[in-house]
Amino acid sequence: MISDPRNTLIVITGPTAVGKTSLTIHLARSLGTEIISADSRQFYREMSIGTARPSEEELKSAPHHFIGQLSIQDDYNVSRFEADVLKLLEELFKKHKCVIMAGGSGLYINAVCHGIDDLPDPDDSLREELKILYASEGIGTLRAKLKILDPDYYQQADLANPKRLLRALEVCITTGKPYSSLRTNVQKERDFRIIKIGLAREREELYNRINRRVDEMVNAGLVAEAEQLLPYRNLNALNTVGYMELFPYFDRMISLESAIENIKTHSRRFAKRQMTWLRRDAAIRWFHPDKVDEILNFGKEISL
């Protein structure tokens, strides 16, 4: 890509249910540009209702990328997302001086903005072996293996996230070195500007929106959607709030009411973790989502 200081990537982020979709579409239409989704669960075409994927009308109102392009059985990771988005941006910047990327997946946003460490991919047999181990013995076994192979990363890892544990184990076993020793955290230079807009609401307001959205998802057919995906419950893609809480209901272990309440509880906790992650980034300019005119003016100013 020929470097042009006017090329700008506007990142719109914030916790689940804060109001990113409508604001992003409004801004994209105002700027005459396109949207890249950085919501790692909206990548999967089978997961629509539970991921709050934009409606068909919303998708038609502005060009979107990275929504529903994968199957839950496809192997995809943040490294490939980084490469795919950078390749797409090279094309989009030929048409637009400003492109929007929106989502709440902080790891995926950081990969595009700052890069991630170049780590080796494991062979397919190792990946399948670890997935089978997780499916048969649970997350406790993954934690125990990681504690042995990389005690330093074990101390800082999200031990409730099997995908991160699996990835760390893959790297440890493939290279014979601790995962933590290969993570340099050196930021890569990008030849376009990056402006970050964060959306935030008061906690009670956000939690009420989360609760209402879960009810709307259930009314829209979330239970039926999750039941169709039951045969794939052990895939990483389905280790997702909104789906994993319904599997015990299908197993007749809990009531539907309890499952729905668990979705609401876990969604609120997820939003809290998202905000904790995002608040660490001093480059984010924060707005209340209702301040549409203020955000639009800011977006127009920085895109000039």
Residue pairs with C-beta under 8 A, 6 or more apart in sequence:
1 89
1 90
1 93
1 191
1 192
3 191
3 192
4 93
4 97
4 191
4 192
5 193
6 97
6 193
7 93
7 97
7 98
7 191
7 192
7 193
8 97
8 98
8 99
8 192
8 193
8 194
8 195
8 302
8 303
9 89
9 98
9 99
9 100
9 101
9 112
9 113
9 190
9 192
9 193
9 194
9 195
10 27
10 98
10 99
10 100
10 101
10 195
10 196
10 197
10 299
10 302
10 303
11 38
11 100
11 101
11 102
11 109
11 113
11 194
11 195
11 196
11 197
12 20
12 23
12 24
12 27
12 100
12 101
12 102
12 197
12 199
13 20
13 38
13 102
13 103
13 104
13 106
13 109
13 196
13 197
13 198
13 199
13 278
13 284
14 20
14 104
14 198
14 199
14 200
14 274
14 278
14 289
15 104
15 200
15 206
15 270
15 271
15 272
15 274
15 275
15 278
16 52
16 104
16 210
16 267
16 270
16 271
16 274
17 52
17 206
17 209
17 210
17 213
17 267
17 271
18 104
18 199
18 200
18 201
18 206
18 209
18 271
18 289
19 199
19 201
19 209
19 289
19 290
20 102
20 103
20 104
20 199
20 289
21 52
21 54
21 58
21 102
22 58
23 199
23 289
23 292
23 295
24 35
24 62
24 100
24 102
25 35
25 54
25 58
25 61
25 62
26 292
26 296
27 100
27 295
27 296
27 299
28 34
28 35
28 62
28 63
28 100
29 61
29 62
30 296
30 299
30 300
31 96
31 98
31 100
31 299
31 300
31 303
32 96
33 62
33 92
33 96
33 98
33 99
33 100
34 62
34 63
34 64
34 65
34 92
34 96
34 99
34 100
35 62
35 63
35 64
35 65
35 100
35 101
35 102
36 64
36 65
36 66
36 85
36 88
36 89
36 99
36 100
36 101
36 102
37 43
37 64
37 65
37 66
37 67
37 101
37 102
37 103
38 66
38 81
38 101
38 102
38 103
38 104
38 105
38 108
38 109
38 112
39 51
39 102
39 103
39 104
39 105
40 78
40 81
40 103
40 105
40 107
40 108
41 47
41 50
41 51
41 105
41 237
41 240
42 51
42 52
42 53
42 66
42 67
42 68
42 103
43 66
43 67
43 68
43 69
43 70
43 76
44 51
44 68
44 70
44 71
44 72
44 74
44 237
45 68
45 69
45 70
45 71
46 71
46 72
46 228
46 229
47 53
47 72
47 225
47 229
47 237
47 238
47 240
47 243
48 68
48 225
49 217
49 220
49 221
49 222
49 225
50 217
50 222
50 225
50 226
50 240
50 242
50 243
51 240
51 242
52 213
52 217
53 67
53 68
54 64
54 67
59 67
65 88
66 81
66 84
66 85
70 76
72 229
72 232
72 235
72 237
72 238
73 232
73 235
75 127
77 167
78 107
78 108
78 111
78 116
79 111
79 116
79 118
79 119
79 121
81 108
81 111
81 112
82 111
82 112
82 115
82 116
85 101
85 112
86 112
89 99
89 192
92 99
93 99
93 192
97 303
98 299
98 303
101 109
101 112
103 109
104 274
106 274
106 277
106 278
110 116
113 190
113 194
113 196
114 187
114 188
115 186
115 187
115 188
117 182
117 183
117 184
117 185
117 186
119 171
119 179
119 182
119 183
120 171
120 174
120 175
121 174
122 170
122 171
122 173
122 174
123 174
126 170
126 173
126 174
127 166
127 170
130 142
130 166
130 169
130 170
131 166
131 234
131 236
133 141
133 142
134 141
134 142
134 162
134 166
134 234
135 234
139 159
139 160
139 162
139 165
142 162
142 165
142 166
142 169
143 154
143 159
143 165
145 169
146 153
146 154
146 157
146 165
146 168
146 169
146 172
147 154
149 169
149 172
149 173
149 178
149 179
150 168
150 172
150 178
150 179
150 180
152 178
152 180
153 168
153 178
153 179
153 180
153 183
156 180
157 164
157 165
157 168
158 164
159 165
162 236
162 239
163 236
163 239
166 236
167 179
168 179
169 179
171 177
171 179
171 182
172 178
172 179
175 182
193 302
194 283
195 285
195 302
196 281
196 283
196 284
196 285
197 284
197 285
197 286
197 287
197 295
197 298
197 299
198 278
198 281
198 284
198 285
198 286
198 287
199 286
199 287
199 288
199 289
200 206
200 275
200 286
200 287
200 288
201 209
201 288
201 289
206 271
207 268
207 271
210 264
210 267
210 268
210 271
211 264
213 267
214 242
214 260
214 263
214 264
214 267
215 260
217 242
218 260
222 242
222 246
223 246
223 249
223 256
226 242
226 243
226 246
226 247
226 250
227 246
227 250
229 238
229 243
230 247
230 250
232 238
233 243
233 244
233 247
238 244
241 263
241 266
241 267
241 270
242 263
242 267
245 259
245 260
245 262
245 263
245 266
246 259
246 263
248 254
248 259
249 255
249 256
249 258
249 259
254 262
278 284
285 298
287 294
287 295
287 298
289 295
